[in-house]
Amino acid sequence: MLERDHSPIAPELRAAVHAHYQHVAPLLARHFTATPIVFASFPHGFDAPPQWHGPLNPRC
């Protein structure tokens, strides 16, 4: 469950957006291997540090 902070975004919408990007971010990274796409997820909530995903392609 995502914790509510002082964001104006409703918890249900935040959860839906988080679930969406949790699903599509690895697909984007896999399909754009020559593009330096790096993304973060927040597996321990938005109050904890992000978990960064990559890595960058060394040729970029």
mmCIF file of the N, C-alpha and C atoms, coordinates in Angstrom:
data_MODEL
# 
_entry.id   MODEL 
# 
loop_
_atom_site.group_PDB 
_atom_site.id 
_atom_site.type_symbol 
_atom_site.label_atom_id 
_atom_site.label_alt_id 
_atom_site.label_comp_id 
_atom_site.label_asym_id 
_atom_site.label_entity_id 
_atom_site.label_seq_id 
_atom_site.pdbx_PDB_ins_code 
_atom_site.Cartn_x 
_atom_site.Cartn_y 
_atom_site.Cartn_z 
_atom_site.occupancy 
_atom_site.B_iso_or_equiv 
_atom_site.pdbx_formal_charge 
_atom_site.auth_seq_id 
_atom_site.auth_comp_id 
_atom_site.auth_asym_id 
_atom_site.auth_atom_id 
_atom_site.pdbx_PDB_model_num 
ATOM 1   N N  . MET A 1 1  ? 0.845  -1.177 0.000   1.00 0.00 ? 1  MET A N  1 
ATOM 2   C CA . MET A 1 1  ? 0.000  0.000  0.000   1.00 0.00 ? 1  MET A CA 1 
ATOM 3   C C  . MET A 1 1  ? 0.882  1.230  0.000   1.00 0.00 ? 1  MET A C  1 
ATOM 4   N N  . LEU A 1 2  ? 0.547  2.186  -0.844  1.00 0.00 ? 2  LEU A N  1 
ATOM 5   C CA . LEU A 1 2  ? 1.291  3.424  -0.905  1.00 0.00 ? 2  LEU A CA 1 
ATOM 6   C C  . LEU A 1 2  ? 0.838  4.342  0.211   1.00 0.00 ? 2  LEU A C  1 
ATOM 7   N N  . GLU A 1 3  ? 1.814  4.984  0.835   1.00 0.00 ? 3  GLU A N  1 
ATOM 8   C CA . GLU A 1 3  ? 1.478  5.901  1.911   1.00 0.00 ? 3  GLU A CA 1 
ATOM 9   C C  . GLU A 1 3  ? 1.101  7.254  1.336   1.00 0.00 ? 3  GLU A C  1 
ATOM 10  N N  . ARG A 1 4  ? 0.177  7.905  1.974   1.00 0.00 ? 4  ARG A N  1 
ATOM 11  C CA . ARG A 1 4  ? -0.274 9.232  1.537   1.00 0.00 ? 4  ARG A CA 1 
ATOM 12  C C  . ARG A 1 4  ? 0.679  10.279 2.096   1.00 0.00 ? 4  ARG A C  1 
ATOM 13  N N  . ASP A 1 5  ? 1.184  11.148 1.246   1.00 0.00 ? 5  ASP A N  1 
ATOM 14  C CA . ASP A 1 5  ? 1.971  12.276 1.725   1.00 0.00 ? 5  ASP A CA 1 
ATOM 15  C C  . ASP A 1 5  ? 1.145  13.533 1.502   1.00 0.00 ? 5  ASP A C  1 
ATOM 16  N N  . HIS A 1 6  ? 1.766  14.638 1.266   1.00 0.00 ? 6  HIS A N  1 
ATOM 17  C CA . HIS A 1 6  ? 1.028  15.884 1.075   1.00 0.00 ? 6  HIS A CA 1 
ATOM 18  C C  . HIS A 1 6  ? 0.700  16.125 -0.391  1.00 0.00 ? 6  HIS A C  1 
ATOM 19  N N  . SER A 1 7  ? 0.655  15.092 -1.174  1.00 0.00 ? 7  SER A N  1 
ATOM 20  C CA . SER A 1 7  ? 0.364  15.200 -2.590  1.00 0.00 ? 7  SER A CA 1 
ATOM 21  C C  . SER A 1 7  ? -1.128 15.457 -2.803  1.00 0.00 ? 7  SER A C  1 
ATOM 22  N N  . PRO A 1 8  ? -1.456 16.285 -3.798  1.00 0.00 ? 8  PRO A N  1 
ATOM 23  C CA . PRO A 1 8  ? -2.871 16.518 -4.102  1.00 0.00 ? 8  PRO A CA 1 
ATOM 24  C C  . PRO A 1 8  ? -3.498 15.364 -4.881  1.00 0.00 ? 8  PRO A C  1 
ATOM 25  N N  . ILE A 1 9  ? -2.702 14.377 -5.243  1.00 0.00 ? 9  ILE A N  1 
ATOM 26  C CA . ILE A 1 9  ? -3.195 13.242 -6.025  1.00 0.00 ? 9  ILE A CA 1 
ATOM 27  C C  . ILE A 1 9  ? -3.824 12.218 -5.081  1.00 0.00 ? 9  ILE A C  1 
ATOM 28  N N  . ALA A 1 10 ? -5.003 11.759 -5.427  1.00 0.00 ? 10 ALA A N  1 
ATOM 29  C CA . ALA A 1 10 ? -5.726 10.796 -4.593  1.00 0.00 ? 10 ALA A CA 1 
ATOM 30  C C  . ALA A 1 10 ? -4.930 9.490  -4.490  1.00 0.00 ? 10 ALA A C  1 
ATOM 31  N N  . PRO A 1 11 ? -4.964 8.832  -3.343  1.00 0.00 ? 11 PRO A N  1 
ATOM 32  C CA . PRO A 1 11 ? -4.220 7.584  -3.160  1.00 0.00 ? 11 PRO A CA 1 
ATOM 33  C C  . PRO A 1 11 ? -4.549 6.524  -4.214  1.00 0.00 ? 11 PRO A C  1 
ATOM 34  N N  . GLU A 1 12 ? -5.808 6.445  -4.637  1.00 0.00 ? 12 GLU A N  1 
ATOM 35  C CA . GLU A 1 12 ? -6.201 5.445  -5.639  1.00 0.00 ? 12 GLU A CA 1 
ATOM 36  C C  . GLU A 1 12 ? -5.517 5.711  -6.975  1.00 0.00 ? 12 GLU A C  1 
ATOM 37  N N  . LEU A 1 13 ? -5.438 6.994  -7.357  1.00 0.00 ? 13 LEU A N  1 
ATOM 38  C CA . LEU A 1 13 ? -4.783 7.352  -8.604  1.00 0.00 ? 13 LEU A CA 1 
ATOM 39  C C  . LEU A 1 13 ? -3.280 7.108  -8.507  1.00 0.00 ? 13 LEU A C  1 
ATOM 40  N N  . ARG A 1 14 ? -2.685 7.469  -7.394  1.00 0.00 ? 14 ARG A N  1 
ATOM 41  C CA . ARG A 1 14 ? -1.258 7.212  -7.200  1.00 0.00 ? 14 ARG A CA 1 
ATOM 42  C C  . ARG A 1 14 ? -0.966 5.724  -7.303  1.00 0.00 ? 14 ARG A C  1 
ATOM 43  N N  . ALA A 1 15 ? -1.803 4.898  -6.710  1.00 0.00 ? 15 ALA A N  1 
ATOM 44  C CA . ALA A 1 15 ? -1.607 3.448  -6.763  1.00 0.00 ? 15 ALA A CA 1 
ATOM 45  C C  . ALA A 1 15 ? -1.734 2.941  -8.197  1.00 0.00 ? 15 ALA A C  1 
ATOM 46  N N  . ALA A 1 16 ? -2.685 3.473  -8.956  1.00 0.00 ? 16 ALA A N  1 
ATOM 47  C CA . ALA A 1 16 ? -2.874 3.051  -10.348 1.00 0.00 ? 16 ALA A CA 1 
ATOM 48  C C  . ALA A 1 16 ? -1.678 3.457  -11.213 1.00 0.00 ? 16 ALA A C  1 
ATOM 49  N N  . VAL A 1 17 ? -1.191 4.679  -11.025 1.00 0.00 ? 17 VAL A N  1 
ATOM 50  C CA . VAL A 1 17 ? -0.030 5.136  -11.793 1.00 0.00 ? 17 VAL A CA 1 
ATOM 51  C C  . VAL A 1 17 ? 1.197  4.309  -11.428 1.00 0.00 ? 17 VAL A C  1 
ATOM 52  N N  . HIS A 1 18 ? 1.390  4.060  -10.154 1.00 0.00 ? 18 HIS A N  1 
ATOM 53  C CA . HIS A 1 18 ? 2.523  3.247  -9.704  1.00 0.00 ? 18 HIS A CA 1 
ATOM 54  C C  . HIS A 1 18 ? 2.448  1.846  -10.301 1.00 0.00 ? 18 HIS A C  1 
ATOM 55  N N  . ALA A 1 19 ? 1.294  1.239  -10.273 1.00 0.00 ? 19 ALA A N  1 
ATOM 56  C CA . ALA A 1 19 ? 1.138  -0.112 -10.834 1.00 0.00 ? 19 ALA A CA 1 
ATOM 57  C C  . ALA A 1 19 ? 1.405  -0.115 -12.334 1.00 0.00 ? 19 ALA A C  1 
ATOM 58  N N  . HIS A 1 20 ? 0.940  0.920  -13.028 1.00 0.00 ? 20 HIS A N  1 
ATOM 59  C CA . HIS A 1 20 ? 1.159  1.015  -14.473 1.00 0.00 ? 20 HIS A CA 1 
ATOM 60  C C  . HIS A 1 20 ? 2.653  1.071  -14.796 1.00 0.00 ? 20 HIS A C  1 
ATOM 61  N N  . TYR A 1 21 ? 3.361  1.980  -14.151 1.00 0.00 ? 21 TYR A N  1 
ATOM 62  C CA . TYR A 1 21 ? 4.786  2.129  -14.453 1.00 0.00 ? 21 TYR A CA 1 
ATOM 63  C C  . TYR A 1 21 ? 5.605  0.951  -13.943 1.00 0.00 ? 21 TYR A C  1 
ATOM 64  N N  . GLN A 1 22 ? 5.168  0.320  -12.907 1.00 0.00 ? 22 GLN A N  1 
ATOM 65  C CA . GLN A 1 22 ? 5.846  -0.890 -12.435 1.00 0.00 ? 22 GLN A CA 1 
ATOM 66  C C  . GLN A 1 22 ? 5.761  -1.971 -13.511 1.00 0.00 ? 22 GLN A C  1 
ATOM 67  N N  . HIS A 1 23 ? 4.689  -1.967 -14.259 1.00 0.00 ? 23 HIS A N  1 
ATOM 68  C CA . HIS A 1 23 ? 4.484  -2.949 -15.326 1.00 0.00 ? 23 HIS A CA 1 
ATOM 69  C C  . HIS A 1 23 ? 5.215  -2.568 -16.615 1.00 0.00 ? 23 HIS A C  1 
ATOM 70  N N  . VAL A 1 24 ? 5.126  -1.313 -17.035 1.00 0.00 ? 24 VAL A N  1 
ATOM 71  C CA . VAL A 1 24 ? 5.654  -0.935 -18.347 1.00 0.00 ? 24 VAL A CA 1 
ATOM 72  C C  . VAL A 1 24 ? 7.111  -0.492 -18.355 1.00 0.00 ? 24 VAL A C  1 
ATOM 73  N N  . ALA A 1 25 ? 7.647  -0.026 -17.249 1.00 0.00 ? 25 ALA A N  1 
ATOM 74  C CA . ALA A 1 25 ? 9.028  0.468  -17.247 1.00 0.00 ? 25 ALA A CA 1 
ATOM 75  C C  . ALA A 1 25 ? 10.034 -0.594 -17.671 1.00 0.00 ? 25 ALA A C  1 
ATOM 76  N N  . PRO A 1 26 ? 9.963  -1.836 -17.163 1.00 0.00 ? 26 PRO A N  1 
ATOM 77  C CA . PRO A 1 26 ? 10.907 -2.851 -17.653 1.00 0.00 ? 26 PRO A CA 1 
ATOM 78  C C  . PRO A 1 26 ? 10.744 -3.130 -19.148 1.00 0.00 ? 26 PRO A C  1 
ATOM 79  N N  . LEU A 1 27 ? 9.526  -3.064 -19.659 1.00 0.00 ? 27 LEU A N  1 
ATOM 80  C CA . LEU A 1 27 ? 9.308  -3.274 -21.093 1.00 0.00 ? 27 LEU A CA 1 
ATOM 81  C C  . LEU A 1 27 ? 9.949  -2.149 -21.904 1.00 0.00 ? 27 LEU A C  1 
ATOM 82  N N  . LEU A 1 28 ? 9.805  -0.923 -21.443 1.00 0.00 ? 28 LEU A N  1 
ATOM 83  C CA . LEU A 1 28 ? 10.422 0.206  -22.131 1.00 0.00 ? 28 LEU A CA 1 
ATOM 84  C C  . LEU A 1 28 ? 11.949 0.056  -22.141 1.00 0.00 ? 28 LEU A C  1 
ATOM 85  N N  . ALA A 1 29 ? 12.505 -0.291 -21.011 1.00 0.00 ? 29 ALA A N  1 
ATOM 86  C CA . ALA A 1 29 ? 13.961 -0.454 -20.925 1.00 0.00 ? 29 ALA A CA 1 
ATOM 87  C C  . ALA A 1 29 ? 14.444 -1.566 -21.844 1.00 0.00 ? 29 ALA A C  1 
ATOM 88  N N  . ARG A 1 30 ? 13.723 -2.648 -21.932 1.00 0.00 ? 30 ARG A N  1 
ATOM 89  C CA . ARG A 1 30 ? 14.113 -3.780 -22.771 1.00 0.00 ? 30 ARG A CA 1 
ATOM 90  C C  . ARG A 1 30 ? 14.014 -3.440 -24.260 1.00 0.00 ? 30 ARG A C  1 
ATOM 91  N N  . HIS A 1 31 ? 13.038 -2.646 -24.662 1.00 0.00 ? 31 HIS A N  1 
ATOM 92  C CA . HIS A 1 31 ? 12.824 -2.350 -26.072 1.00 0.00 ? 31 HIS A CA 1 
ATOM 93  C C  . HIS A 1 31 ? 13.611 -1.139 -26.573 1.00 0.00 ? 31 HIS A C  1 
ATOM 94  N N  . PHE A 1 32 ? 14.199 -0.400 -25.679 1.00 0.00 ? 32 PHE A N  1 
ATOM 95  C CA . PHE A 1 32 ? 15.003 0.753  -26.068 1.00 0.00 ? 32 PHE A CA 1 
ATOM 96  C C  . PHE A 1 32 ? 16.418 0.590  -25.531 1.00 0.00 ? 32 PHE A C  1 
ATOM 97  N N  . THR A 1 33 ? 17.052 -0.544 -25.842 1.00 0.00 ? 33 THR A N  1 
ATOM 98  C CA . THR A 1 33 ? 18.355 -0.873 -25.259 1.00 0.00 ? 33 THR A CA 1 
ATOM 99  C C  . THR A 1 33 ? 19.451 0.105  -25.642 1.00 0.00 ? 33 THR A C  1 
ATOM 100 N N  . ALA A 1 34 ? 19.377 0.754  -26.781 1.00 0.00 ? 34 ALA A N  1 
ATOM 101 C CA . ALA A 1 34 ? 20.413 1.707  -27.179 1.00 0.00 ? 34 ALA A CA 1 
ATOM 102 C C  . ALA A 1 34 ? 20.110 3.121  -26.693 1.00 0.00 ? 34 ALA A C  1 
ATOM 103 N N  . THR A 1 35 ? 19.005 3.298  -26.017 1.00 0.00 ? 35 THR A N  1 
ATOM 104 C CA . THR A 1 35 ? 18.611 4.602  -25.502 1.00 0.00 ? 35 THR A CA 1 
ATOM 105 C C  . THR A 1 35 ? 18.843 4.617  -23.999 1.00 0.00 ? 35 THR A C  1 
ATOM 106 N N  . PRO A 1 36 ? 19.477 5.648  -23.489 1.00 0.00 ? 36 PRO A N  1 
ATOM 107 C CA . PRO A 1 36 ? 19.790 5.669  -22.051 1.00 0.00 ? 36 PRO A CA 1 
ATOM 108 C C  . PRO A 1 36 ? 18.559 5.965  -21.188 1.00 0.00 ? 36 PRO A C  1 
ATOM 109 N N  . ILE A 1 37 ? 17.679 4.978  -21.086 1.00 0.00 ? 37 ILE A N  1 
ATOM 110 C CA . ILE A 1 37 ? 16.489 5.113  -20.243 1.00 0.00 ? 37 ILE A CA 1 
ATOM 111 C C  . ILE A 1 37 ? 16.814 4.540  -18.869 1.00 0.00 ? 37 ILE A C  1 
ATOM 112 N N  . VAL A 1 38 ? 16.631 5.339  -17.868 1.00 0.00 ? 38 VAL A N  1 
ATOM 113 C CA . VAL A 1 38 ? 16.801 4.914  -16.490 1.00 0.00 ? 38 VAL A CA 1 
ATOM 114 C C  . VAL A 1 38 ? 15.520 5.309  -15.778 1.00 0.00 ? 38 VAL A C  1 
ATOM 115 N N  . PHE A 1 39 ? 15.019 4.415  -14.963 1.00 0.00 ? 39 PHE A N  1 
ATOM 116 C CA . PHE A 1 39 ? 13.790 4.740  -14.244 1.00 0.00 ? 39 PHE A CA 1 
ATOM 117 C C  . PHE A 1 39 ? 13.923 4.306  -12.797 1.00 0.00 ? 39 PHE A C  1 
ATOM 118 N N  . ALA A 1 40 ? 13.056 4.827  -11.989 1.00 0.00 ? 40 ALA A N  1 
ATOM 119 C CA . ALA A 1 40 ? 13.069 4.521  -10.567 1.00 0.00 ? 40 ALA A CA 1 
ATOM 120 C C  . ALA A 1 40 ? 11.735 3.928  -10.165 1.00 0.00 ? 40 ALA A C  1 
ATOM 121 N N  . SER A 1 41 ? 11.801 3.028  -9.212  1.00 0.00 ? 41 SER A N  1 
ATOM 122 C CA . SER A 1 41 ? 10.580 2.524  -8.580  1.00 0.00 ? 41 SER A CA 1 
ATOM 123 C C  . SER A 1 41 ? 10.706 2.793  -7.085  1.00 0.00 ? 41 SER A C  1 
ATOM 124 N N  . PHE A 1 42 ? 9.617  2.696  -6.412  1.00 0.00 ? 42 PHE A N  1 
ATOM 125 C CA . PHE A 1 42 ? 9.582  2.984  -4.982  1.00 0.00 ? 42 PHE A CA 1 
ATOM 126 C C  . PHE A 1 42 ? 8.977  1.795  -4.240  1.00 0.00 ? 42 PHE A C  1 
ATOM 127 N N  . PRO A 1 43 ? 9.724  0.677  -4.164  1.00 0.00 ? 43 PRO A N  1 
ATOM 128 C CA . PRO A 1 43 ? 9.162  -0.530 -3.556  1.00 0.00 ? 43 PRO A CA 1 
ATOM 129 C C  . PRO A 1 43 ? 8.887  -0.399 -2.060  1.00 0.00 ? 43 PRO A C  1 
ATOM 130 N N  . HIS A 1 44 ? 9.489  0.591  -1.415  1.00 0.00 ? 44 HIS A N  1 
ATOM 131 C CA . HIS A 1 44 ? 9.283  0.778  0.022   1.00 0.00 ? 44 HIS A CA 1 
ATOM 132 C C  . HIS A 1 44 ? 8.500  2.046  0.315   1.00 0.00 ? 44 HIS A C  1 
ATOM 133 N N  . GLY A 1 45 ? 7.749  2.531  -0.685  1.00 0.00 ? 45 GLY A N  1 
ATOM 134 C CA . GLY A 1 45 ? 6.943  3.733  -0.500  1.00 0.00 ? 45 GLY A CA 1 
ATOM 135 C C  . GLY A 1 45 ? 7.684  4.978  -0.946  1.00 0.00 ? 45 GLY A C  1 
ATOM 136 N N  . PHE A 1 46 ? 6.950  6.059  -1.090  1.00 0.00 ? 46 PHE A N  1 
ATOM 137 C CA . PHE A 1 46 ? 7.522  7.289  -1.594  1.00 0.00 ? 46 PHE A CA 1 
ATOM 138 C C  . PHE A 1 46 ? 8.359  8.031  -0.559  1.00 0.00 ? 46 PHE A C  1 
ATOM 139 N N  . ASP A 1 47 ? 8.297  7.621  0.682   1.00 0.00 ? 47 ASP A N  1 
ATOM 140 C CA . ASP A 1 47 ? 9.120  8.263  1.707   1.00 0.00 ? 47 ASP A CA 1 
ATOM 141 C C  . ASP A 1 47 ? 10.508 7.646  1.790   1.00 0.00 ? 47 ASP A C  1 
ATOM 142 N N  . ALA A 1 48 ? 10.726 6.504  1.140   1.00 0.00 ? 48 ALA A N  1 
ATOM 143 C CA . ALA A 1 48 ? 12.022 5.832  1.129   1.00 0.00 ? 48 ALA A CA 1 
ATOM 144 C C  . ALA A 1 48 ? 12.767 6.180  -0.156  1.00 0.00 ? 48 ALA A C  1 
ATOM 145 N N  . PRO A 1 49 ? 14.064 5.973  -0.172  1.00 0.00 ? 49 PRO A N  1 
ATOM 146 C CA . PRO A 1 49 ? 14.829 6.261  -1.393  1.00 0.00 ? 49 PRO A CA 1 
ATOM 147 C C  . PRO A 1 49 ? 14.340 5.413  -2.571  1.00 0.00 ? 49 PRO A C  1 
ATOM 148 N N  . PRO A 1 50 ? 14.453 5.949  -3.790  1.00 0.00 ? 50 PRO A N  1 
ATOM 149 C CA . PRO A 1 50 ? 14.031 5.177  -4.967  1.00 0.00 ? 50 PRO A CA 1 
ATOM 150 C C  . PRO A 1 50 ? 15.005 4.053  -5.264  1.00 0.00 ? 50 PRO A C  1 
ATOM 151 N N  . GLN A 1 51 ? 14.525 3.070  -5.982  1.00 0.00 ? 51 GLN A N  1 
ATOM 152 C CA . GLN A 1 51 ? 15.368 2.005  -6.500  1.00 0.00 ? 51 GLN A CA 1 
ATOM 153 C C  . GLN A 1 51 ? 15.531 2.285  -7.990  1.00 0.00 ? 51 GLN A C  1 
ATOM 154 N N  . TRP A 1 52 ? 16.757 2.556  -8.417  1.00 0.00 ? 52 TRP A N  1 
ATOM 155 C CA . TRP A 1 52 ? 17.011 2.912  -9.809  1.00 0.00 ? 52 TRP A CA 1 
ATOM 156 C C  . TRP A 1 52 ? 17.222 1.656  -10.626 1.00 0.00 ? 52 TRP A C  1 
ATOM 157 N N  . HIS A 1 53 ? 16.722 1.680  -11.863 1.00 0.00 ? 53 HIS A N  1 
ATOM 158 C CA . HIS A 1 53 ? 16.827 0.545  -12.782 1.00 0.00 ? 53 HIS A CA 1 
ATOM 159 C C  . HIS A 1 53 ? 17.528 1.010  -14.040 1.00 0.00 ? 53 HIS A C  1 
ATOM 160 N N  . GLY A 1 54 ? 18.282 0.191  -14.605 1.00 0.00 ? 54 GLY A N  1 
ATOM 161 C CA . GLY A 1 54 ? 19.060 0.487  -15.805 1.00 0.00 ? 54 GLY A CA 1 
ATOM 162 C C  . GLY A 1 54 ? 19.637 -0.834 -16.281 1.00 0.00 ? 54 GLY A C  1 
ATOM 163 N N  . PRO A 1 55 ? 20.854 -0.981 -16.525 1.00 0.00 ? 55 PRO A N  1 
ATOM 164 C CA . PRO A 1 55 ? 21.856 0.080  -16.532 1.00 0.00 ? 55 PRO A CA 1 
ATOM 165 C C  . PRO A 1 55 ? 21.891 0.781  -17.879 1.00 0.00 ? 55 PRO A C  1 
ATOM 166 N N  . LEU A 1 56 ? 22.623 1.854  -17.922 1.00 0.00 ? 56 LEU A N  1 
ATOM 167 C CA . LEU A 1 56 ? 22.814 2.531  -19.195 1.00 0.00 ? 56 LEU A CA 1 
ATOM 168 C C  . LEU A 1 56 ? 23.675 1.659  -20.099 1.00 0.00 ? 56 LEU A C  1 
ATOM 169 N N  . ASN A 1 57 ? 23.404 1.749  -21.368 1.00 0.00 ? 57 ASN A N  1 
ATOM 170 C CA . ASN A 1 57 ? 24.219 1.055  -22.345 1.00 0.00 ? 57 ASN A CA 1 
ATOM 171 C C  . ASN A 1 57 ? 25.588 1.731  -22.375 1.00 0.00 ? 57 ASN A C  1 
ATOM 172 N N  . PRO A 1 58 ? 26.705 0.993  -22.212 1.00 0.00 ? 58 PRO A N  1 
ATOM 173 C CA . PRO A 1 58 ? 28.019 1.630  -22.173 1.00 0.00 ? 58 PRO A CA 1 
ATOM 174 C C  . PRO A 1 58 ? 28.395 2.357  -23.466 1.00 0.00 ? 58 PRO A C  1 
ATOM 175 N N  . ARG A 1 59 ? 27.709 2.085  -24.586 1.00 0.00 ? 59 ARG A N  1 
ATOM 176 C CA . ARG A 1 59 ? 28.014 2.769  -25.846 1.00 0.00 ? 59 ARG A CA 1 
ATOM 177 C C  . ARG A 1 59 ? 27.369 4.135  -25.927 1.00 0.00 ? 59 ARG A C  1 
ATOM 178 N N  . CYS A 1 60 ? 26.490 4.462  -25.002 1.00 0.00 ? 60 CYS A N  1 
ATOM 179 C CA . CYS A 1 60 ? 25.795 5.751  -25.055 1.00 0.00 ? 60 CYS A CA 1 
ATOM 180 C C  . CYS A 1 60 ? 26.639 6.840  -24.425 1.00 0.00 ? 60 CYS A C  1 
# 
